[in-house]
Amino acid sequence: MAYTFFAPDLTAAAIGYTLPEEESKHAVRVLRLQQRMEVLLINGKGGTFRAEVADANPKACALYLTSAEQTAPRPYLTHVAVAPTKNLDRLEWFVEKAVEVGIERISFLRCARSERRELKLERLEKIAISALKQSGQAWLPQLDEMQDFGAFVAGVVPEITFIAHLEAGERTALTQVAGAEAGCCVLIGPEGDFTPTEIELALSKGIRPVTLGASRLRTETAALAAVFTTQLIRQPFQS
């Protein structure tokens, strides 16, 4: 099986590509790549490229492109907006699995009950790229900077946006309401849930309340459950 590398600036017009020094060292010293061995390159924008090693230089491993394939964007957008957990390992787990399953966008919410108020995306972006390479997905999801809950809901499309909360009141199963349009955005709150004020604000914007099932889920589990649910719903859009 050919090794996969991430090449964000690569286009179909290119005839060659040189791996960055860190990846070159890994490719030559660790993976033992040699001249004429085949590798795969992905740019995270739908492009998948086959290439052969032209020069196995540990500082600048040069590749010669042999073929290129462009995958069209998915017609159904899966978007989860989640309040980051205090334990970053749990958030990183969610990002990894969501990318493997297939998600187009992840936003991070700063809520009234959030245990984590700030978030650096650099580590999460690396995890997303690694998951992209491992899973064979063609499109790297968009990761948004953390945003206050009120500012986020002010900018959503209410017809395709849903809030999964645990407060009393009528809620519809996500499986029953998502999929009417070619996209779905699900809001997932922190461990203490959204506050009544936040829920009221979301509902006033036309965002509909949903449930992900009878179990009380952890934040990262609920977020991944939303991804799985929309994956099942989106199948007709992918045929």
C-alpha positions as CSV (number, residue, x, y, z in Angstrom):
1,M,0.0,0.0,0.0
2,A,1.3,3.4,-1.0
3,Y,2.0,5.9,1.7
4,T,-0.1,9.1,1.7
5,F,1.1,12.7,2.2
6,F,-0.7,16.0,2.5
7,A,0.1,18.6,-0.1
8,P,-2.3,21.5,0.3
9,D,-1.0,23.6,-2.5
10,L,-0.9,20.8,-5.1
11,T,-3.0,21.2,-8.3
12,A,-3.6,19.1,-11.3
13,A,-1.4,21.4,-13.4
14,A,1.7,20.4,-11.5
15,I,4.1,17.8,-12.8
16,G,6.1,17.4,-9.6
17,Y,6.1,18.1,-5.9
18,T,8.7,18.3,-3.2
19,L,7.8,17.2,0.3
20,P,8.6,19.7,3.1
21,E,11.8,19.0,5.1
22,E,10.1,17.4,8.1
23,E,8.0,15.1,5.9
24,S,11.0,14.4,3.6
25,K,13.0,13.2,6.6
26,H,10.1,11.0,7.8
27,A,9.6,9.6,4.3
28,V,13.2,8.7,3.6
29,R,14.5,7.9,7.1
30,V,11.5,6.3,8.7
31,L,9.4,5.0,5.8
32,R,12.5,4.1,3.8
33,L,11.1,5.5,0.5
34,Q,13.4,5.0,-2.4
35,Q,13.6,6.1,-6.0
36,R,10.6,5.0,-8.2
37,M,8.5,3.9,-5.2
38,E,4.9,5.1,-5.5
39,V,3.1,7.4,-3.0
40,L,-0.2,9.2,-2.8
41,L,-0.7,12.9,-2.3
42,I,-3.9,14.6,-1.2
43,N,-4.5,18.4,-1.1
44,G,-7.7,18.3,1.1
45,K,-9.6,20.1,-1.7
46,G,-10.8,17.0,-3.6
47,G,-7.5,16.3,-5.3
48,T,-5.8,12.9,-5.2
49,F,-2.5,12.4,-6.9
50,R,-0.3,9.4,-7.6
51,A,3.4,10.0,-7.7
52,E,6.8,8.3,-7.8
53,V,9.9,9.2,-5.9
54,A,12.3,11.0,-8.2
55,D,14.9,11.9,-5.5
56,A,14.9,10.3,-2.1
57,N,16.5,13.3,-0.4
58,P,15.8,13.4,3.4
59,K,15.8,17.2,3.3
60,A,13.8,17.6,0.1
61,C,12.2,14.4,-1.2
62,A,11.2,15.1,-4.9
63,L,8.2,13.4,-6.4
64,Y,7.1,13.0,-10.0
65,L,3.3,13.1,-10.5
66,T,1.9,10.2,-12.6
67,S,-1.8,10.8,-12.4
68,A,-4.4,13.2,-10.8
69,E,-8.1,12.7,-9.9
70,Q,-10.5,15.4,-8.7
71,T,-13.4,14.4,-6.4
72,A,-16.4,16.7,-6.5
73,P,-17.6,18.3,-3.2
74,R,-20.3,16.4,-1.5
75,P,-23.8,17.7,-2.2
76,Y,-24.8,17.4,1.4
77,L,-23.1,19.6,4.1
78,T,-22.6,18.1,7.5
79,H,-21.7,20.8,10.0
80,V,-21.4,20.4,13.8
81,A,-21.0,23.3,16.2
82,V,-19.7,22.1,19.5
83,A,-18.6,23.6,22.9
84,P,-15.0,22.2,23.4
85,T,-14.5,19.9,26.4
86,K,-12.2,20.8,29.2
87,N,-10.2,17.7,28.4
88,L,-8.6,18.3,25.0
89,D,-8.1,14.6,24.4
90,R,-11.8,14.1,24.2
91,L,-12.2,16.9,21.7
92,E,-9.3,15.6,19.6
93,W,-11.0,12.2,19.6
94,F,-14.1,13.7,18.2
95,V,-12.3,15.7,15.5
96,E,-10.4,12.5,14.4
97,K,-13.5,10.3,14.2
98,A,-15.6,13.0,12.6
99,V,-13.1,13.4,9.8
100,E,-12.8,9.7,9.3
101,V,-16.5,9.3,9.0
102,G,-16.9,12.4,6.8
103,I,-17.7,15.9,7.9
104,E,-17.4,19.2,6.0
105,R,-17.3,21.8,8.8
106,I,-16.7,21.9,12.6
107,S,-17.3,25.1,14.6
108,F,-16.4,25.7,18.2
109,L,-18.8,27.4,20.6
110,R,-18.1,29.5,23.7
111,C,-21.2,29.0,25.8
112,A,-22.2,30.3,29.3
113,R,-21.4,26.9,30.9
114,S,-18.3,26.2,28.8
115,E,-15.3,24.8,30.8
116,R,-12.9,25.8,28.0
117,R,-13.0,29.4,27.0
118,E,-10.1,29.5,24.5
119,L,-8.9,27.1,21.8
120,K,-5.9,26.8,19.5
121,L,-6.7,25.1,16.3
122,E,-3.1,24.1,15.2
123,R,-3.2,20.8,17.0
124,L,-6.7,20.0,15.9
125,E,-5.8,20.8,12.3
126,K,-2.9,18.3,12.4
127,I,-5.2,15.7,13.8
128,A,-7.7,16.4,11.0
129,I,-5.0,16.0,8.4
130,S,-3.8,12.7,9.8
131,A,-7.4,11.4,9.9
132,L,-7.9,12.6,6.3
133,K,-4.9,10.6,5.2
134,Q,-5.8,7.5,7.2
135,S,-9.4,7.4,6.0
136,G,-8.9,8.1,2.3
137,Q,-11.3,11.1,2.4
138,A,-10.6,13.7,-0.3
139,W,-11.9,16.9,1.4
140,L,-10.4,18.4,4.6
141,P,-13.2,19.9,6.7
142,Q,-13.3,23.5,7.7
143,L,-12.3,24.2,11.3
144,D,-13.6,27.5,12.7
145,E,-12.2,29.6,15.5
146,M,-14.1,29.5,18.7
147,Q,-17.0,31.9,18.7
148,D,-19.5,33.2,21.3
149,F,-22.8,31.3,21.1
150,G,-24.8,34.4,20.4
151,A,-22.6,35.5,17.6
152,F,-22.7,32.1,16.0
153,V,-26.5,31.6,16.0
154,A,-26.9,35.1,14.5
155,G,-25.2,33.9,11.4
156,V,-26.7,30.5,10.7
157,V,-29.3,29.4,8.2
158,P,-32.2,28.5,10.6
159,E,-33.9,26.1,8.2
160,I,-31.0,23.6,8.4
161,T,-29.8,24.3,11.9
162,F,-30.8,22.3,15.0
163,I,-30.0,22.5,18.7
164,A,-29.6,19.3,20.7
165,H,-30.4,20.2,24.3
166,L,-31.6,18.3,27.4
167,E,-34.1,20.8,28.8
168,A,-37.7,19.9,29.1
169,G,-39.9,20.6,26.2
170,E,-40.8,19.2,22.8
171,R,-37.9,18.0,20.8
172,T,-37.9,16.0,17.5
173,A,-35.5,13.2,16.7
174,L,-32.7,14.5,14.4
175,T,-33.3,11.6,12.1
176,Q,-36.8,12.9,11.4
177,V,-36.0,16.6,10.6
178,A,-32.5,16.6,9.1
179,G,-32.1,15.9,5.4
180,A,-35.0,17.9,4.0
181,E,-32.4,20.3,2.6
182,A,-28.9,19.6,1.3
183,G,-27.2,20.3,4.6
184,C,-27.5,20.1,8.3
185,C,-25.9,22.1,11.2
186,V,-26.3,20.6,14.7
187,L,-25.4,22.6,17.9
188,I,-23.9,20.6,20.7
189,G,-23.5,22.2,24.2
190,P,-21.0,21.8,27.0
191,E,-21.2,19.1,29.7
192,G,-23.6,21.3,31.7
193,D,-25.8,21.7,28.6
194,F,-27.0,25.0,27.0
195,T,-28.6,27.4,29.4
196,P,-32.3,28.2,29.1
197,T,-31.4,31.6,27.9
198,E,-29.2,30.2,25.1
199,I,-31.9,27.7,24.1
200,E,-34.5,30.5,24.0
201,L,-32.2,32.6,21.8
202,A,-31.7,29.8,19.4
203,L,-35.4,29.1,19.1
204,S,-36.1,32.8,18.6
205,K,-33.8,32.6,15.5
206,G,-35.8,29.7,14.0
207,I,-33.4,27.0,15.1
208,R,-35.3,23.8,15.9
209,P,-34.8,21.6,19.0
210,V,-33.8,18.0,18.4
211,T,-32.9,14.9,20.4
212,L,-30.1,12.4,19.6
213,G,-31.8,9.6,21.5
214,A,-32.8,8.5,25.0
215,S,-29.2,8.4,26.5
216,R,-27.5,11.3,28.2
217,L,-24.3,11.6,26.1
218,R,-21.0,13.3,26.8
219,T,-20.4,16.3,24.6
220,E,-17.9,14.6,22.3
221,T,-20.1,11.5,22.0
222,A,-23.2,13.6,21.2
223,A,-21.2,15.5,18.5
224,L,-20.1,12.3,16.9
225,A,-23.6,10.9,17.1
226,A,-24.8,13.9,15.2
227,V,-22.2,13.2,12.5
228,F,-23.2,9.5,12.2
229,T,-26.9,10.5,12.0
230,T,-26.5,13.0,9.2
231,Q,-24.2,10.5,7.4
232,L,-27.1,8.1,7.2
233,I,-29.5,10.8,6.2
234,R,-27.2,12.1,3.5
235,Q,-27.0,8.8,1.6
236,P,-29.7,9.7,-1.0
237,F,-27.8,12.9,-1.8
238,Q,-24.6,10.9,-2.6
239,S,-26.2,8.5,-5.0
